[in-house]
């Protein structure tokens, strides 16, 4: 049996599948969300195990994992920094914030720092256009920000 750490306790992925989602393949997306939340990505061994355990083709699981942007198949940093580059945020300086963060972190959008501290991502719209430019860190929204404020914000995250 493959053993994974889920929610800070040592246990089997079976516990997650059975106790939280009743072993029901109809809950596949929620199971993947729980795994993604725990590891900050979807490890291949976990996907293979879920495929076997729920009797769902691995290709179907990968189809879901690659369709939804909330999932990652690659390890990501402990802190996910997302910059909105939708029209409202772009005209208010979103692109300048992105460029400054890329320089500061030494990575490009879509990459993760070597120390696994940050992953930098961009989106086309977060949905709060009147508050732009907007940056999120681990889903916490920082509105009407700029490069300097954003860099100071990052110092708060280990």
C-alpha positions in Angstrom: 0.0 0.0 0.0 1.3 3.5 -0.9 1.5 5.7 2.2 1.1 9.4 1.9 1.0 12.2 4.5 -2.4 13.9 4.4 -3.4 16.8 6.6 -0.3 16.5 8.7 -0.9 12.9 9.8 0.7 9.8 8.5 -1.9 7.7 6.8 -2.9 6.0 3.6 -4.4 7.8 0.7 -7.2 5.3 1.3 -8.2 7.3 4.4 -8.7 10.4 2.3 -10.6 8.6 -0.4 -12.8 6.6 2.0 -13.4 8.9 5.0 -13.7 12.2 3.2 -15.1 11.1 -0.1 -16.8 7.8 0.6 -14.7 6.0 -2.0 -16.9 7.4 -4.7 -15.4 8.1 -8.1 -18.0 10.9 -8.6 -15.8 12.8 -6.1 -12.7 12.5 -8.2 -12.2 16.3 -8.7 -12.6 16.9 -4.9 -10.1 14.1 -4.2 -7.6 15.7 -6.6 -8.2 19.1 -5.0 -7.4 17.6 -1.6 -4.2 16.0 -2.9 -3.2 19.2 -4.7 -3.8 21.2 -1.5 -1.7 18.9 0.6 1.3 18.7 -1.8 0.8 21.9 -3.8 0.8 19.7 -6.9 -0.4 16.3 -8.0 2.3 13.7 -7.5 2.3 11.0 -10.2 2.3 8.1 -7.6 -0.8 9.6 -6.0 -2.6 9.9 -9.4 -1.6 6.3 -10.2 -3.0 5.1 -6.9 -6.2 7.0 -7.2 -6.7 5.6 -10.7 -6.3 2.0 -9.4 -8.3 2.6 -6.2 -11.3 4.2 -7.9 -11.0 2.2 -11.1 -10.8 5.3 -13.2 -8.4 5.3 -16.2 -5.2 7.3 -15.5 -5.8 9.1 -18.8 -9.1 10.5 -17.5 -7.4 11.7 -14.3 -4.7 13.4 -16.4 -7.4 14.9 -18.6 -8.9 16.5 -15.5 -5.6 17.5 -14.0 -4.5 19.3 -17.2 -7.8 20.9 -18.0 -8.3 22.8 -14.7 -5.7 25.5 -14.0 -6.0 25.0 -10.3 -4.0 21.7 -10.6 -0.3 21.4 -11.2 1.6 18.3 -12.2 4.9 19.9 -11.3 6.1 20.7 -7.7 5.3 24.3 -6.8 6.7 26.6 -4.2 5.3 26.9 -0.7 3.8 30.3 -1.7 1.9 30.8 -4.9 2.2 34.4 -6.2 -0.4 35.2 -8.8 -0.4 38.4 -10.8 -3.5 39.5 -12.7 -2.7 40.7 -16.2 -6.3 41.2 -17.3 -7.0 44.5 -19.0 -7.8 46.6 -15.9 -4.8 45.3 -14.0 -2.5 45.6 -17.0 -3.3 49.2 -17.7 -2.7 50.0 -14.0 0.8 48.4 -13.9 0.3 44.7 -13.6 3.0 44.0 -16.3 5.5 46.2 -14.4 4.8 44.3 -11.2 5.3 41.0 -13.0 8.6 42.1 -14.5 9.8 43.4 -11.1 8.9 40.1 -9.4 10.6 38.1 -12.0 13.8 40.1 -11.5 13.5 40.0 -7.7 12.8 36.2 -7.5 15.2 35.3 -10.4 12.5 33.4 -12.2 10.0 33.8 -15.0 6.2 33.6 -14.7 5.3 29.9 -14.5 8.5 29.0 -12.7 9.4 28.2 -9.1 12.4 29.5 -7.1 15.2 26.9 -6.5 14.5 27.0 -2.7 10.8 26.1 -3.4 9.8 29.3 -1.6 7.7 30.9 -4.4 6.0 30.0 -7.6 5.1 32.9 -9.8 2.0 32.6 -12.0 -0.1 35.0 -14.1 -3.8 35.0 -14.8 -5.9 37.0 -17.2 -8.5 38.0 -14.6 -9.0 37.4 -10.9 -12.4 39.0 -10.9 -11.8 42.2 -8.9 -11.1 44.6 -11.7 -12.0 47.8 -9.8 -9.2 46.9 -7.3 -6.4 46.5 -9.8 -3.6 45.9 -10.0 -4.1 42.8 -8.0 -1.6 40.2 -6.7 -2.5 37.2 -4.7 -0.2 35.2 -2.4 -1.7 31.8 -1.4 -5.1 33.1 -2.4 -4.9 36.2 -0.2 -5.7 39.3 -2.3 -3.5 42.4 -2.3 -5.4 45.1 -4.1 -4.3 48.4 -5.6 -0.7 47.3 -5.2 2.5 48.2 -6.9 6.0 46.7 -7.3 7.4 48.1 -4.0 4.3 47.1 -1.9 4.4 43.6 -3.5 8.0 43.1 -2.7 7.4 44.1 0.9 4.4 41.7 1.0 6.6 38.8 -0.1 9.0 39.4 2.9 6.1 38.2 5.1 6.2 34.7 3.6 8.8 32.2 4.6 
